[in-house]
Amino acid sequence: MGAKLGGGGGNKFDLGQNSDMNVTPFVDVMLVLLIIFMVSIPAATVSIKLDLPPAIPPPPGTIVKEPVLVNIQQGGALYIGERATSLDGLPADLSQVLAVEDPTTAPTEQRVYIRADRTVRYGDFMAVMNTLQGNGFYQVALINEEI
């Protein structure tokens, strides 16, 4: 805010030109934007439910069972562990391998791990995910490797 308090010649009612910037409208606009952002930011946060394993390591001497891995390689080649399979035969082959690993639990109730090569196309990866979920395998975990 600016005001001219002293004179510099001329008429006593002549205020002259004031070259100071009036920042009041700028401050008003900034306060309104600040309030809008403060109100809208908490609504934008979304929570995602994660099923994380406990951070407790197994006791020493315990033999850890290797998980069943579905490997997707470049070009769409699929492997269950070391065994080659196709997209159409994936559910049957996976059920067979999971039944051997843990006969007490239904294959669709067991966790399946998917590891994909870095160069695998997204469409190939999603085709595997859709095939698994379409056949009742809902406990799917993804494996990535540090570079």
N, C-alpha and C positions, 0 to 999 in steps of 0.2 A: 504494500500500500504506500502510496506516495502523496505527499501534500507539499504545497509550496507555502512556506511560512514567511519568507522575507521577500523584499522587493528588489528590483533591479531597474528601477526607472519606469516611466510610463504612468498610466492611469492607476489609481488605487484599487480599481475593480478589475484590472487586467491581470489575469493569472499567468499569461504567457504559455509557452509549451512545456509540458512535463515529459521528459525523455526517459523516465524510470518505467520499468516494466511492471505491469499489474499482474501479480502471480496468484491472486485470489481465485480466479476461475480454474487455473491449473491445479491448485491444491484441492479444490472441490472435486474436480474430475478424478484426481488420484485417490482421494478418500472413498469415493463411490466405487471405483474399480477395486480397491483393497477390500471393501466390504463384500463385493460380489465374489471375489476369489476366496475369501475366508468362508463364505457360506457354501460355495460349490465344491471345494476341494474334499471335504469329508464325505460327500455323497459319491465322489468318483472312485473312492477306494473300494476294491472288491476282494473278498476273502475266498481263498481256494482251499478246499479240504485236501490235506496230504496225509497219506498213510505211510508214515515214516517208521522204520524199525527202531527198536530201542538202541541207545548208544552204549550198551553194556557188552563188552567182548565176551566170547565164550570162555569157560574155565580152561586153564592150561591142560593139554593132553586130550582135549575133545576133538574128535574127528568131524570136520565140517563137511556136510554133503554138498557136492557141486550142484548148482542149479541147472535146470534144463534151459538151454539157450536156443533161440531161433535166430540164425545168422542170415542176414540179407546182404548179398554181395553185389558188386557192380554188374549190371546187365540183368538183374532180377533173379539170380541164382539163390535158391533157398537151401538152408541146411538146418537140421535139428541135431545139435551137437556136431558130430562128424558125418552124419548120415544125410545124403542129398534127398530132397523132396521137391514137389511142385506146389504151386499155389492151390490147385484143386485137391491134391492129396494131403495138404498140410493138416487139416483137422483130424483126419483118421490116423496119420502117422504120429502126430503129437499126442493124441489120446493113447495110442499104443505105448509110446515111450513113457508117458506119465503114469500109466497103469503099472509098468514095471518098476518105476522109481518108488512109488508109494501106493501099494494096492489097497490100503485102508481108506483112502480119500478118493472121491470121484475126480476124474481128470479135469473137469471144468471148474472144480473148486481149488485147484492148485495154482500157484503163481507161475507164470510163464515170463521169461526174460527175453527181450528182443534187443539184438545188437545189429546195427546197420553200418556198412562201410560208408566212409565219408562221401563217396561219389554216387551213392544210391539216389535215384530220383525220388522226389517226394511222392509222386503217384504210386510208385512201386511199394514204398513204405506204407502208405495208406491202404493199399490193396491188401497187404498182409494184416494190418490192424482191423480192417473191415471184415475180412474172412474169419479172423479169430473171434471177434465180437459177435458176428453173425451165427457162429456155432457155439456160443455160450461161454467162451473164455473171456471173462471180464476182469480177472486179476492179472493184468499185464503190467510189467515193469520194463522201463527203458534203461539201457546201459550206454553210458558214454565214456570216452577215454580222454584223459588229459593230453593235450598236445604239447 
